[in-house]
Amino acid sequence: MVEGSDNWTFDPSTYIGNGPYKMTEWSHNAYISMEKNENYYDYDNLGPDTIKFTLLDDNNAMLKGYNNGELDFIENLPVDEIPTYLASGELEIGDYLGTYYVCFNTEDEVFSDPNIRKAFSLVIDRNYIVENVSQAGEVPADGYVPNGVNDAAGPGS
């Protein structure tokens, strides 16, 4: 490995990657700039020479930037806008491998009881959450390992 600071992942001059693009600039909380990686095996068939990822926390600001032509794509959309953009054909929801979950402080008097935690889990309406809250076509989780992971249901499944 590389000797140096523990912050090597935050500095383009010390960041190590192996993908088609390499980081050239990182203005924290603002943007990350990348350029084609000359060591990438299929360099000649890569897309644009440079890519700039604008970093925004506010979904409404992301949508405004997209609608104003300042952003080519956005990762998150305000939930109430999802049906409109789906109906227009402008929104494409891709597969995402992940699981959202609730953590309990098991040192808390109430949640130290495993039966209370199980009861809490049983009353969560997962279908309601994916259909009415997130609205992005998620599959309700029935365990920690997301659907789609090989052997998620155990060996031989």
N, C-alpha and C positions, 0 to 999 in steps of 0.2 A: 504494500500500500504506500501511499504518499505520506511523507512526514510533513508536519505543519500544523496549522490551526484546526481546531474542531469545526470551524466555520467554513471549511473548504467548499461546501455545497452552495454557499451563498455568493461566491465570487466567480465570475465567468473565467478568470485567468487560472483558477485551480479546479473548477468543476470538471468532473470526468463523466462523459456520456458515450454511448455507442450507437446512437440512432442516426437517422438521416440528416438531422440538423444539429448544430452545436450552438450553445448559448454564447452570445457576444457581448450582451449588456443586460444588466438587471437593475432597474431603478425600482427599488423596493416599494411595494404598494402602488406602483404606477404601471410598469410594463416590463416585459422580457423580450429582448430582440434575439433572433437566431439567424444563422446563415447555414448554407449547405455545408455538410461535413465532407471534406475532400477525401476522407478515409472510408467513406461509406461505399459498400460493394457495388451499389447501383447508382452511383453519383450522376451519371449522364442522363438518367431517366427521372431525376427528382423534379419537383415542381419549381416554385419561385425561388430566386436566389436568396431572398431574405423573408422572414416572417416576424411580425411584431404581435405579441399577445398583450392586450391591454388588460390590466388587473382591476376589476371592479367588484365590490361586495354587494352593491345595490342592484337587484334585478330590474328595477324600473330604469335606473341609469343605463344598464346594459341594453335594454330594449330601445331606449331613446337613441343611444349611439348607433344601434343597428338600423333603426328607422331613418336616421339622418345620414346614413351612408358612411358613418365613421368607423363602423365595425362590419367585417364581412360575415361573421357568424357570432352567435352567443351560445353559451352552454346552458344558462338558466334563464327562464322566462317567468314573469309573474304568473302565479297559478291561475288567476282569473283570466289571463289572456290565452291560455292553452287551447280551449275550445275554438276560439276565433282563428288562431293560426293553424290548427289542425284542419279546420273546415276549408281554409283558403288553399291548403296544400303547401304552404310555405314552411310549415313545421314538420320536421322529420325526427321522430323519437327513435334513437338507436338502442340496442341492447346495452344494459349496464349490469355488471356483475358486482353486487354489493348487498349489504344487509344493514338496515337501520334498526337500532335496538335501544332499550331503556336500561340504564344501569341503576342498581340499588346500592345504597350504603348499608351493607349487611351488619355494620356495627350499630346502626340505628335500632332502637328497641323494637319498633314495629316490623321492620324489614329483616330482622335477624331470624325470623321464623320462616323457614322455607315454604310452609303451607300458605302463608300470606303472599309470598312472591308468586307462587303458582296460581293462587286465586286472582291476583292482579293480572297475570298474563292471560288467564282465561276470559276475563271481562273485556279485554281490548278487542274492539271490532276492527280487525285488520282489513276486511273488505271495505268497510266504510272509509278508512283512511286512504286506501289507494284509489277508490272511486270518487271521493268527494274532497279530499284534502290535497293530495299530491297530484292526482289526475294525469299521470304520465304513463299509464299502462303497466305499472309495476305488478308483480305477482306477490300476493301476501306471503310473508315469510312464515314458515312453520318450524324453523330451526335457525341456528346461527350460520351454518354453511349455506350460501345462496344456491338456489336452483341453477343447474347448468354446470356445476363443478363436477368433474368426474368423481365417481364414488361418493357423491353427496349423500346418497341413501344407504351407503355401506358397501362392502365388497360384494361383487357379483351382481349388483343391481343394474 
